[in-house]
Amino acid sequence: GAPDRREIDTVSEKLRRATEESERVTRRLADLRKEIVSLETELKDVGGQTSTVDVKASALETKRREFTTKVTAIREDLGAKQKKLSETEKTAARVEEDLARFRKELEALKGQRDARKAAVLEAAPQAVSAQMKELMANRAKAGDDVTAARAKLETLDAQAKVQGERRAEFDQRIEGLVAQKGDHEKRVKEFEASLQRLENEIRGLEKMEAHMSKEMQGLQSDRDTAYKEQTEIESEIDKLGHKLETKEDFATNLQTELRAQEESLAKAVEDLRTLGREIAGKLPPLDELKRTISECDTQIQALGPINMRALDDYDAQEKRCGELTEEFKQLGTQREELINLAAELTEKKKEGLGTVFTAINANFRRVYKEISEGGEAELLLENEKDPFTGGLIIRANPSHKKILRLDALSGGEKSLVSMAFIFAIQEYDPSPFYLLDEIDQNLDAVNAERVARMIKRNSNTAQFVQISLRKITLKEADHIIGVTMTPAGHSDLVMKVNLSDVEDERATEAVVA
């Protein structure tokens, strides 16, 4: 009887401890639920902050998506933990039911023990032997029950230990979530600071661009004005040249007429001298004098009307001729200066084109080699001495092929060359926006993937909008917009496309190969 009582007391003590442990686990589960709700609230707040950052700068969309993915994983993990907690609660409930059942069985055993003690005291010696046998059988059964109870207690102890380990795991997980929350908040602040710096840099670049644009417009206006003035000056020079030729002809005629007048005057003076000598001697007869006078009148009439202002006009024209000659020299000097300026501008344009061409050609060689897996390509000028009078030649040497001109390449090779040329220009002078329409249509899966990755990399400095039907390209996109045709014939937009519905090109090509 004493050993049975000690075993029953031991079982009772273990049941009591198991009950207390179950109640403690239940309280801890309630605390964990509260902490989970609090963490979910904080995660929602962090998600809201991330959405705010996403609105401020689309460039941080990738970071926000990664953060959202982590939050989703955490929530899924919390959901799994909640599911485990629910299962633990069910297990605890079953343990409580087992404890209640064990208590009832224990009370029943105690009642049977007391009844048997009383029966032993009252029974006759003949019945004692039968009762002892029955008690031995009951004792064996009770031993089996105790063994089962011990096994159950060991199971409960193991479950309590597992619950303790899970609780420690939950505590550690909660601490990790709190630490992650602090890290995420710190990263959000860093993203906001980076965004502010980028916005300041963008505003500075926009101001610089506006200033350079104004200066360029001013230089273009000065150039156009200089060309216009040069044209007007050349036209004025031609006009002054014609006027000068006219004046020179007029001066020549005046000089010829003046010489004729001087010759006539000299002849008249000579005649007067002759007449004077004759007067000093004997005067000729009157008829001869009349005849001489008549001849003089005839000669005077032959001279025509005399311009008394001819000498003044000659002096004025000679002065005007000198002024025109000086003006002609000045115009000639200005013409030379304008010609030199035009030559200088042309040389600067040529130098600028050479610098840009060299840089883009180097980028083109490197980019084409990267996306064509070892191919070679180069840009050539048709007229290197005067590049403005010639065009541009593109030569490409795809991997394991000979050098070909652009018009001799296949459709896919032309697409690679075109994309390499676009990327080369972008690296030298990036444009803020690119629209690409099915550039990967003629590319195989490998080349399409290379081009898609390069577009992904260059999207850090420019925005790309690409139209494509290739899954391998869509996988690299930050945002996907699908366009479908409804039965009514209208286009329907799908803002998020399930890529699993698109056939894997590489797998298909591998099967075909």
C-alpha positions, 0 to 999 in steps of 0.5 A: 500500500505505501509504495502505491501511495508514494507512486500516486503522490509522485504522479500527482506532483508531476501532474501538478507541475505539468498543470502549472507549466501548461498555465505558464505556457498559456500565459506566455502564448497570450503575451506572444500574441500581443507582441505579434500584434504590436510587431504587425502594427510596426511593420505596417508603419514601416511599410507606410514609410517605405511607400512614402519613400517610393512616392518621393523617388521612383529610383528607390522602388527596387529597395522598397520592393526588397524591403516589402519582400522581407516584410512579407517573409516576416509576416509569413514567418509570423503566420507560421509561428501563429499557426504553431502557437495555435497547435501548441494551444490545442496541445495544451488543451489536450494536456489539460484534458488528460490531466483532468482525466488523470485526476478523475482516475486518481480519485477513483483509485483512491476511492478503490484503495479506501474501499479495499482497506475497509473491506480487508478489515471487515472480511473474513480470513477466507476472503482475504486470500481472494481479495489479496489476489484481486488487489495484486491484480489491481496493483499490477493494473495500477502499476501499468497505469502508473507506467503509462502516466509516467510515460505521459508525464515524460511526454508532457515534460518533453512538450513543455521543454519544446514549448520552452525552446519555442518560446526562446526561439520566439523571443529571439525572433522578436528581438531580431524583428525589433533589430530589423525594424531599427535597421529598416528605419535607419535605411529609410533615413539613409534613403531619404538623405540620398534622395535629398542629395540626388534632388539637389544634384539634379537641380544643380545640373538642371541649372547648369543645363539651362545656363549652358543652353542659354550660352549655346543659344547666344553663341548660335545667335552670334554665329548667325549674326556674324554670317548675316553681317558677312553676307551683307558686307560681301554684298556691300563690297560688291556694290562699292566695287561697282561704284568704284569702277563707275567712279574710276571710269568717270574720273578717267573720262574727266582726265581725258576731257581735261587733257583735251581742254589743256591741249586746246588751251595750250594751242590757244595760248600759242595762237595768242603768242603768235598773234602777239608777235605779229602785232608787235610787228606789222598788223595783218590785213583786216580780212585776215584778222576777221578770218582768224577770228572766225577760225577761233570762233569755230574752234571755240564752238568746236570745244563746246560749252565750257564747264566752269566747275570742272576743276572743283568737281574733279577735286570732289571726285578725287576726294570721294575716290580716296574715301571709297578706296579707304573704305574698300580697304577697311571692308577687305580687312573685315572680310578677312577677319570674318573669313578667319572667324568662320575658319576658326569656328569650323576648326572648333566644330571639327575638333569637337566632333573628333572628340565626341567621335573618339569617345563614342567609338571607344564606348561602342567597341567595348559595349559591342564586345560585351553583348556579342561575347567577344565580337569586335566593332568600330565606327569609321568616318567616310571623310576624315579630313572633312567629316562634315561632307561625309557620313558614318560607316559601322563595321562589325565582326561578330564572334567567329565571323569575318568583318562585315559592313552594317548592311551585310549583317543579319537582323539579330546582328543588326539589332545588337549593333544598334543597341551597342551604338545606343548604349555607347551614345548614352554612356557619353551623353545620357538621355533621360528617357528611352523608348525601345520597341521590340528590339529583341524580336530578332535576338536569340535567348542568350543575346536577348538576356545580355541586352536586357541586363545591360538595359537594367544596368543603364536604367540607373542613369535613364528611364527605359520603356521597352515593348517586348514579348520575351519572358527573359526580358520581362524578368529584368523589368522593374514594372510590367504592364500587359496589354490584352485584347478583349472579345469586344476588340478593346485593349485591356491593361494588366498592371501586373503580369504573371511571368509563370504564364510565359513560356521559358525561352531558354528551356524551349531553345534547349529542347529544340537544339 
